[in-house]
Amino acid sequence: MQGFDTQGMWFWLKAADLYLNENVESVGYEVDEARGFDDVAVYYRDPDPVGVQKEFYQIKFRIVAGDPFTCDALTDPAFINASKISLFQRLRDVQREHAPAGTEARFIIAIPTSIDPRDKLAELVEKTDGRLLLDKLMKGGRRSGMGGVRECWKEHLGIETDEELRRVLMPLRIIEASTMSQLRESASQKLRLAGWKPYDEATISSRYDDLPRKLLQEGQTRFTKEELTRIGRREGLWVSPPVVGRPVARKVGIRSFGRGTETMGDEQDAILCLLDHFDGRWPVPGGGWNEEILPAVRAFLNDLPTDAPVHLELRGHNTVAFGAGYVLDSKAGVEVYPVQIGGGRQVWQPLTTAPAEDQLWKTDVIEVGDGPELALTISVTHDIAGDVLEHARDHVPEVGRVITLGILPQPSSTAVRDGTHAFQLAQSAIAAARAAQATTARGARVHLFAAAPACLLFFIGQHARVLGPCCIYEHDFDRVRPLAYERSGIFPHPNGA
């Protein structure tokens, strides 16, 4: 029954777009059109820039998380409770019917567990939108790691060429499903915006849970806005026209790296370019983080509008990302969300009411000297604890203890799932530092070392004022400086801002 409820919540998430997205023509529930991807469907009036005009969803559910998701699950019929036909074989069949060129439709599977970080699939699924990184899959010979995956999948699908495999996989998206409480909250928020009653938070069941199944029993599986509105009126769930007049988000960006950011700003309303302040990764002689760079960031962000949401793209140093969050904390009066880059752009708007996971970090506290201050080490994309311990012992005598935080299950480039995960990681990291501060001298500085996505550092910066004095370090990736880490930004700013 919880599986049915989860499917229903996905339906209402997409049904709300009938009112919020003019290009959505209709939505479906248990549509008999794309077998194996028939839980929820979305049909668009006009195709998107790559040609997608239909989306089909397969919603998987488990009461408790099972084994991590792997390449083998895609070829195992048992994963979709079948005896002979696997999900991949279903994908091949619907791709040939609905997306023969690989672009006319999209097939999304929401998996009920995480992708195994040790499996090749973890290297192939793009975190931002769930697409498979097909160029990476196609690299290497037959005996390489990716070559073995290709040959296994081709044999299972009964196809011969890599190009055929590419076409089958192009429309596929694999996303890690939210918990039921997170999904219910998201559906409730969108329904409210669409003019429908939200889920009743005081009850454990809802008319929303049963309605799609009752409509299916009546033979209704596909709905336009007009049809759904009539049903909503009849059921007492549709109460008003959709919420309108919400300002369009303002897109802004800050860049301090040159490589890969040449076209940044083409679709943005405002951009702060800091390249003139740097010679490579390091401030130019005569300039400095606290003298010129961070004041420029602060001035730019203080001019942001307060009457519209802001989507902030950060392309550069850790210090810039952390500093931006420090400026735009909860008291700044700006509704701002960072934009995660990686195979696409995704606004990391956290669901702040989502229940926190029990354990987010592997934590350790290590004594390194007699100094009164703390170092906080955050290992997300890769493990930096050893390097930081060595640096602190040799070059930061004022640090007496190092708090090491390693993301669970292990650091990787895809370890942070989304905005909600990043927000909770930031809260937990700050809480760990605060707990360690309880046994240090009042006003002792916190030294921050991080290998983490810019969006996570932004959220950490938003929460960091409670730490009191702190500073952040930049790593010398190019090995052109005497030290592996160099202190950069000081917070709050030396002039008190």
LUMTIBA-479112 format. One record per residue (C-alpha): residue in one letter; x, y, z. Coordinates in steps of 0.001 Angstrom, whole numbers, plus 500000, padded with zeros to 6 digits. Layout:
AXYZ/...
//
This chain:
M500000500000500000/Q502879502377500694/G504159501610497220/F500799502669495764/D500867505826497908/T504370506656496664/Q503246506258493063/G500271508510493804/M502507511229495246/W504602511187492085/F501399511534490075/W500331514605492073/L503807516133491765/K503472515957487992/A499742516799487939/A500487520110489688/D502585521079486662/L499381521220484604/Y498761524483486446/L502338525678486851/N503861524856483441/E501924525946480355/N503769523415478208/V502366520416480125/E499393519150478108/S498337516131480187/V499516513672482834/G498870509966483147/Y498617507303485844/E499153503645484939/V499090504478481244/D499067501479478917/E501595502948476518/A505174502343477664/R505210498994479418/G507697498912482247/F507610502725482536/D503881503153483020/D503490504351486617/V503283508062485744/A503475509873482401/V503839513525481365/Y502946514803477888/Y504160518186476603/R502609520452473983/D505948521379472450/P509182519364472560/D512097520638474585/P515335521767472859/V516510518169472323/G513098516929471139/V511583515330474267/Q507781515483474204/K506862512648476595/E508194511352479913/F507421507951481415/Y508189507053485037/Q508841503749486785/I508516504296490546/K510179501633492685/F509492501390496427/R510801499481499438/I509829499887503071/V513508499695504031/A516448500419501769/G517834497227500257/D521188496492498737/P522755499412496834/F521704499710493183/T524157498317490613/C524625497669486903/D523355494139487442/A520000495339488809/L519188496822485413/T519441493378483822/D517795491439486669/P514065490746486089/A513566490374489855/F514268494085490312/I510901494857488693/N509240491792490226/A509321489953486896/S510466486448486052/K511791486846482496/I511932490449481265/S514369492926482840/L514018496684483145/F516689497132480469/Q514756494932478050/R511639496994478753/L513694500112478083/R514912498739474745/D511354497995473643/V509845501358474634/Q512830503238473241/R512311501651469843/E508623502558469914/H508650506036471461/A512193507375470974/P513746505675467925/A516350508438467635/G516919508421471404/T515530511929471927/E511753511933471407/A510859510676474912/R512446510200478290/F512206507163480586/I512813507806484278/I513297505222486987/A513136506372490604/I515139503800492548/P514360503121496230/T517985502881497328/S521332504507496646/I523650503593493796/D526515501421495024/P529548503767495055/R531811500765494282/D529876499797491157/K530607501123487670/L527088502554487596/A528145505192490141/E530635506512487578/L527993506651484846/V524943508305486424/E525045512100486328/K523936513404489743/T522179516529488501/D519538514898486307/G520161511146486335/R521315510774482724/L523973508218481832/L527370509586480838/L527490507749477550/D530801509165476367/K532451507704479465/L530672504379478922/M531995504186475353/K535639504691476336/G538088501822476604/G538396498486474879/R536380495336475462/R538593494272478365/S538432497610480194/G536038498193483077/M533582500154480943/G534121497789478042/G532950494926480224/V529795496833481153/R529095497610477482/E529536494006476358/C527358492675479188/W524558495121478402/K524717494533474641/E524558490778475088/H521622491094477475/L519746493381475080/G520498491315471998/I522191494168470140/E525555494273468425/T526950497779468215/D527904500497470665/E525807502960468649/E522679500850469184/L523444500736472901/R523875504497472974/R520427504998471388/V518782502672473904/L520384504447476860/M520043508063475699/P516482508521477019/L517117506798480375/R517300508704483657/I518052507086487027/I517207509122490115/E517343508204493776/A513829508564495171/S513034510784498142/T511676509341501355/M507882509219501630/S507839512168504015/Q510005514255501677/L507887513289498686/R504659514094500506/E505997517510501532/S507096518311497964/A503750517213496511/S501899519234499147/Q503872522396498343/K503278522082494589/L499581521314495017/R499171524414497162/L500778526535494442/A498501524879491871/G495372525923493772/W494695522540495387/K494450521739499076/P497735520498500559/Y498031517106502166/D496547517114505664/E499599516939507917/A497449515898510886/T496447512577509304/I498382509516508191/S496121508950505175/S494735511290502562/R492145511416499814/Y495069512055497512/D496333508537498223/D493182506788497006/L491966509087494244/P494317507994491393/R493453504338492036/K489709505062492124/L489977506966488833/L491922504052487344/Q489096501705488327/E486726504010486414/G488942503752483342/Q490488507230483648/T494250507200483229/R495141510440481430/F494106513952482460/T494238517471481076/K494079520501483359/E490375520966482625/E489570517328483365/L491580517299486564/T490001520561487725/R486506519054487339/I487600516070489408/G489174518353492009/R485999520398492338/R483922517258492717/E486205515889495417/G486555519210497239/L490311519307496668/W490620522098494094/V489956525375495910/S491268528272493801/P493146529263490656/P496880528620490891/V499074530980492833/V500183533550490249/G502419536553490274/R505442534879491858/P508415536815490535/V510654535079488025/A513931534048489632/R516890536302488929/K519908534396487589/V523289535671488728/G526792534268488818/I530275534740490265/R533377533359488591/S536976533352489722/F538147530545487403/G538682531158483704/R538786527655482287/G535363526260481454/T533536529485482321/E533964531327479029/T530241531294478195/M529089531820481752/G526652534674481928/D525067534200478507/E521690533558480133/Q522256535422483396/D520969538754484544/A524182539760486302/I527657538333486761/L530649539233488896/C533909538357487138/L536889538230489490/L539485537056486968/D541371540366487071/H542092539718490737/F543942536455490040/D547067535131488409/G545958531546487856/R544497530288491127/W546153532883493341/P545515536590494009/V547701538956491994/P550548540685493843/G549281543716495668/G545746542350495895/G544316539968498390/W541306538001499555/N540349540272502404/E541540543511500837/E539824543306497419/I538237539985496451/L535807539288499279/P534753542959499525/A533884542801495805/V531824539653496412/R530055541293499346/A529251544454497386/F527870542452494461/L525655540280496651/N524401543181498749/D522870544620495573/L520766541533494851/P516984542069494727/T514914541101497744/D511612540913495843/A512448537833493731/P514248534509494206/V517900534377493183/H519620531433491497/L523339531839492167/E525917530079489990/L529336529806491643/R532296528910489430/G535555529244491268/H537352529047494575/N536079527497497793/T536613530859499459/V534214532574497047/A531500529952497576/F531850530013501367/G532037533819501385/A528884534127499275/G526983531979501753/Y528408533980504647/V527028537186503119/L523673535638502169/D522785534074505498/S519205533781506759/K519159537431507873/A520188538825504482/G516571539062503299/V517302537353499966/E515695534083498840/V518745532536497226/Y519565529032495999/P522906527894494567/V523114526257491142/Q524990522962490964/I527049522435487810/G527969519015486426/G526537517698483166/G523837520330483456/R522517522992485798/Q520345522153488770/V518998524631491292/W519762523182494716/Q516697524399496573/P516648522419499826/L513522521009501391/T514271522445504821/T511431520543506500/A512721517132505397/P513702514832508263/A517457514619508707/E519281511365508110/D520608509620511210/Q524260509762510235/L525759511978507557/W529443512104508464/K532158509838509780/T533593512034512526/D536860512005514429/V538646514477516705/I542444514356516627/E544876516172518897/V547709517763516915/G549254520210519373/D548760522605522266/G547145525452520331/P543751526797521500/E542111526805518075/L540223524216516002/A540489522977512420/L537453521564510630/T538238519187507762/I535427518368505307/S536064515455502923/V533300515121500326/T534749514790496837/H537896513112498192/D539572512428501531/I541826515261502670/A542094514420506382/G545671513102506197/D546980516087504248/V545292518566506570/L546607516861509722/E550123517066508364/H549685520701507349/A548206521681510716/R550998520006512687/D553744521603510603/H552367525032509713/V549408526062511910/P550695525916515503/E547652527760516838/V545493524680516012/G545375522113518803/R542576519839517560/V541316518800514146/I537715517667513610/T537637515424510536/L534326514933508740/G534146512329505961/I530893511994504054/L529143508638504286/P529314506110502810/Q532554507474501320/P533880510562499523/S533263510742495777/S532351513242493080/T528706512167493361/A528465511865497150/V526075514837497565/R522692513899496149/D520784517185495988/G520093520504497688/T518327518942500656/H521238516563501270/A523735519438500964/F521749521628503366/Q521599518859505971/L525307518118505560/A526069521796506188/Q523913521922509314/S525532518758510646/A529065520018509924/I528426523271511783/A526893521338514685/A530031519177514922/A532234522267515049/R529999523864517693/A530181520746519833/A533986520827519696/Q533992524540520538/A532267523785523838/T535634522717525281/T537765525474523750/A538483529019524811/R535741531481523971/G536466533257520686/A538946530636519460/R539171530651515678/V537952527772513475/H540155526903510479/L538188525378507580/F539675522964505023/A537317521438502454/A537152519270499368/A533485519756498522/P531089521094495866/A530655524850495755/C526961524562496637/L527743522697499864/L530328525317500820/F527709527981500136/F525317526327502622/I528134525939505175/G528908529637504779/Q525241530487505421/H525435528728508800/A528992529721509765/R528383532945511684/V527540530940514809/L531144529713514869/G532530533157515572/P535955533929514054/C536889531548511259/C539133531338508233/I539221529152505147/Y542105527670503184/E542767527101499479/H544597524015498229/D547512524259495809/F546373521783493145/D549099522903490748/R551906522551493329/V553372525958492557/R553330527301496134/P555537526414499092/L552616524996501120/A549858522571500153/Y547287524900501786/E547268528653502119/R544964530730504286/S542616532874502236/G539441534438503608/I538981535665507177/F535456535880508608/P533970538117509750/H535854540627507619/P538666542408509467/N536720545670509270/G533813544006511084/A531517543425508086/
//
